[in-house]
Amino acid sequence: MIMTPELCRERGETGMRIRDIRKAKGKTLEELAIMARITKGDVCKFEKGRSSISSHYTLFLRNEFGASFDWIYDREMILKAHKPNS
């Protein structure tokens, strides 16, 4: 894949949104990596826009924090309240 300036910008914006989710929930990179069963380095790459977000991580953010795919990728939704399983 060719990294165009537009693609770099889009990855960076998406990374900022997923970093905002993590920080809003008071989680560290390491805590989120453990929860998502990925490496801390992967979380860091996603947040900095150095790597495309995996479908696994996108699903994790949706299931764990209620972040919609539209919000993650397009900024169209706000986070839903997280409801722990009873």
trRosetta pair geometry for C-beta under 8 A, 3 or more apart (Angstrom, degrees):
i j d omega theta_ij theta_ji phi_ij phi_ji
1 7 7.6 -174 154 -170 114 165
2 7 7.8 139 102 15 61 151
3 7 5.6 -131 -149 82 53 125
3 8 5.8 65 176 -59 99 96
4 7 4.7 96 52 6 78 101
4 8 7.1 -141 93 -4 42 86
5 8 5.6 -54 -149 37 34 114
5 9 6.3 34 154 -20 66 105
6 9 5.7 -55 -150 36 31 111
6 10 6.3 31 154 -19 66 106
7 10 5.7 -52 -144 37 32 111
7 11 6.3 32 157 -18 65 105
8 11 5.9 -56 -148 37 28 109
8 12 6.3 29 153 -20 63 109
8 49 6.7 87 -168 147 58 128
9 12 5.6 -58 -150 37 30 113
9 13 6.4 28 154 -18 66 105
10 13 5.8 -54 -147 36 31 109
10 14 6.3 29 155 -16 65 107
11 14 5.8 -56 -146 40 31 110
11 15 6.1 36 153 -23 65 108
11 49 3.6 118 124 -158 92 92
11 50 7.6 161 146 -18 136 15
11 51 7.8 160 -161 69 132 17
11 52 6.7 -91 -112 -90 113 57
12 15 5.5 -54 -147 36 29 116
12 16 6.5 33 154 -22 63 102
12 48 7.7 -27 -116 169 71 40
12 49 3.8 -41 -78 -49 51 165
13 16 5.7 -50 -151 31 32 112
13 17 6.7 32 151 -18 63 102
13 49 7.7 68 14 -90 40 131
13 75 7.7 -62 161 -44 116 119
14 17 5.7 -55 -154 34 35 111
14 18 6.6 24 154 -12 68 104
14 49 6.9 120 57 -101 84 89
14 53 6.4 -120 143 -16 131 126
14 72 6.4 45 -151 162 93 73
14 73 6.1 -1 -108 -112 116 50
15 18 6.0 -58 -146 40 31 102
15 19 6.2 33 154 -20 66 107
15 46 6.0 170 -114 143 86 51
15 47 4.6 105 -171 -176 93 26
15 48 5.6 -117 -175 30 154 7
15 49 4.0 -109 -10 -51 141 75
15 53 8.0 -179 -81 -57 65 106
16 19 5.6 -54 -145 37 31 113
16 20 6.3 37 152 -24 64 104
16 47 7.6 92 -74 -168 28 70
17 20 5.5 -51 -151 32 32 115
17 21 6.8 38 149 -22 63 98
17 71 7.0 -179 -179 147 137 77
17 72 6.0 162 111 -141 133 45
17 75 6.7 -138 -92 -85 139 80
18 21 5.4 -41 -152 27 41 117
18 22 6.7 43 150 -18 65 100
18 46 6.0 -44 83 135 153 111
18 47 5.9 -124 87 -96 101 72
18 53 6.8 150 -44 -99 157 139
18 57 8.0 33 -149 147 150 117
18 61 6.4 -81 -129 -100 100 152
18 67 7.9 116 -109 146 70 171
18 72 6.4 39 -70 -141 92 96
19 22 5.7 -53 -152 36 36 112
19 23 6.2 29 154 -13 68 108
19 47 4.3 91 -69 -148 102 112
20 23 5.9 -57 -141 42 30 107
20 24 6.0 34 158 -24 66 109
21 24 5.9 -58 -147 35 25 112
21 25 6.5 10 158 -6 62 111
21 61 6.1 43 131 -149 166 114
21 65 5.5 98 -175 130 116 164
21 67 5.5 -31 -110 -65 143 145
21 79 6.5 146 -118 -86 88 130
22 25 6.2 -72 -155 44 26 101
22 27 5.0 -94 -165 69 78 102
22 28 8.0 8 169 165 115 3
22 29 7.4 37 176 -85 154 50
22 32 5.3 -44 -125 -62 115 153
22 43 7.7 96 -87 -175 153 121
22 47 7.4 -46 13 -93 142 131
23 26 7.4 41 -176 -75 36 29
23 27 7.7 -106 -76 48 23 65
24 79 6.8 174 104 6 155 163
25 65 6.1 -91 -60 -112 143 121
25 82 7.1 61 -114 -19 115 152
27 31 4.5 -135 -162 88 88 122
27 32 4.7 99 138 -56 133 93
27 35 7.4 -53 -147 4 145 142
28 31 4.6 98 49 6 79 101
28 32 7.0 -151 87 -2 41 86
29 32 6.1 -64 -151 40 27 106
29 33 6.2 29 153 -22 65 109
29 40 5.0 79 135 -155 105 93
29 43 5.0 163 -158 97 85 133
29 44 5.9 28 -148 -64 142 86
29 47 7.7 -99 -108 3 105 148
30 33 5.6 -54 -145 34 30 113
30 34 6.5 30 157 -18 64 104
30 40 5.1 -15 -93 -98 62 125
31 34 5.9 -56 -152 35 30 110
31 35 6.4 28 152 -17 65 109
32 35 5.5 -54 -146 39 34 113
32 36 6.0 17 160 -6 69 113
32 43 5.5 120 94 -125 114 150
33 36 6.1 -66 -140 48 25 99
33 38 5.5 -102 -149 80 74 68
33 39 5.8 -21 -159 154 130 18
33 40 4.3 -91 -29 -77 163 55
33 42 6.9 127 -122 54 104 94
33 43 4.9 -109 -72 -18 91 131
34 37 7.5 23 -177 -74 29 42
35 60 7.4 130 121 -176 91 125
35 64 6.7 85 152 -126 127 158
36 43 7.2 133 44 -78 141 108
36 56 7.5 114 177 135 99 96
36 57 5.9 35 -172 -118 143 76
36 60 4.4 62 -124 179 96 167
36 64 7.7 -92 -82 -13 82 153
38 42 4.4 -82 155 69 118 145
38 43 6.5 137 93 -46 113 82
38 54 7.5 166 -101 38 149 140
38 56 7.1 137 -63 107 122 125
38 57 6.3 -24 -13 -80 157 105
39 42 4.6 107 59 -2 80 98
39 43 7.4 -142 99 -1 50 81
40 43 5.7 -51 -155 34 38 112
40 44 6.3 39 148 -20 67 107
41 44 5.5 -55 -148 38 33 114
41 45 6.3 34 154 -20 67 104
42 45 5.7 -53 -147 36 32 111
42 46 6.4 32 155 -19 65 104
42 51 7.3 -75 -148 70 64 151
42 54 7.5 -16 -177 -4 126 124
42 57 7.4 -159 142 -69 117 140
43 46 5.8 -56 -151 35 30 111
43 47 6.3 24 155 -15 65 111
43 57 7.8 171 -98 -133 66 136
44 47 5.9 -60 -145 40 28 108
44 48 6.1 12 162 -6 66 114
44 50 7.9 3 122 32 74 126
45 48 6.2 -65 -139 47 25 100
45 50 4.3 -91 -152 71 77 107
45 51 3.9 29 146 13 120 117
46 49 7.8 30 174 -69 28 28
46 50 7.9 -69 -45 49 18 73
46 51 6.0 -55 -73 73 54 94
46 53 4.9 72 -141 -99 113 80
46 54 7.7 -80 -87 6 125 76
46 57 6.2 -116 -93 131 162 164
53 57 5.4 -116 -173 80 89 121
53 58 5.5 101 132 -58 119 95
53 72 7.4 -103 74 164 167 127
54 57 4.6 92 59 7 87 99
54 58 6.9 -149 95 -4 46 86
55 58 5.5 -53 -145 39 36 114
55 59 6.2 37 155 -19 67 105
56 59 6.0 -59 -153 37 26 109
56 60 6.4 30 149 -22 63 107
57 60 5.3 -48 -147 33 35 117
57 61 6.5 37 154 -19 65 101
58 61 5.9 -53 -151 34 31 110
58 62 6.5 30 151 -17 63 106
58 69 6.5 48 175 -110 121 85
58 72 6.1 157 -136 110 93 169
59 62 5.6 -55 -149 38 34 112
59 63 6.0 23 159 -12 69 111
60 63 6.1 -62 -141 44 26 103
60 64 5.6 6 169 -3 67 119
61 64 6.4 -59 -124 48 21 98
61 65 5.5 -38 -168 41 60 113
61 67 4.6 -37 148 52 101 126
61 72 6.3 103 100 -87 146 134
62 65 7.5 -65 -102 57 6 71
62 66 7.0 26 -166 -134 45 14
62 67 5.7 -99 -89 70 48 66
62 68 6.7 63 -118 -111 98 27
62 69 6.7 -11 -79 -50 130 72
62 72 7.9 -75 -63 -26 86 134
64 82 7.2 -5 152 -130 55 120
65 79 6.2 -50 154 -146 98 116
65 80 8.0 138 144 56 53 74
65 82 5.6 -47 -131 -84 49 114
66 79 5.8 96 86 -172 99 71
66 80 3.2 -106 159 58 140 100
66 81 6.9 30 25 60 165 25
66 82 5.9 -151 -3 -85 113 60
66 83 8.0 73 -56 8 130 79
67 71 5.5 -121 -169 79 79 124
67 72 5.5 85 146 -58 117 98
67 77 7.5 142 -162 93 54 114
67 79 5.7 -34 -85 -109 76 81
67 80 7.8 -152 -63 19 32 80
68 71 4.6 96 57 5 84 100
68 72 7.0 -150 93 -5 45 85
68 76 7.6 -68 87 79 128 88
68 77 4.1 41 36 49 127 159
68 80 7.9 84 -37 -18 88 106
69 72 5.7 -55 -147 37 33 111
69 73 6.1 0 165 8 68 114
70 73 6.6 -76 -141 53 21 89
70 74 5.0 -47 -172 47 65 116
70 76 4.3 -54 151 57 113 117
70 77 5.1 91 82 -11 104 109
71 74 7.0 -65 -92 61 14 69
71 75 6.3 39 -152 -126 53 20
71 76 5.9 -115 -80 58 54 57
71 77 3.5 -86 -55 60 109 86
71 78 6.7 169 -118 -62 139 12
71 79 7.2 168 145 -66 165 53
79 82 7.9 -25 165 -42 113 83
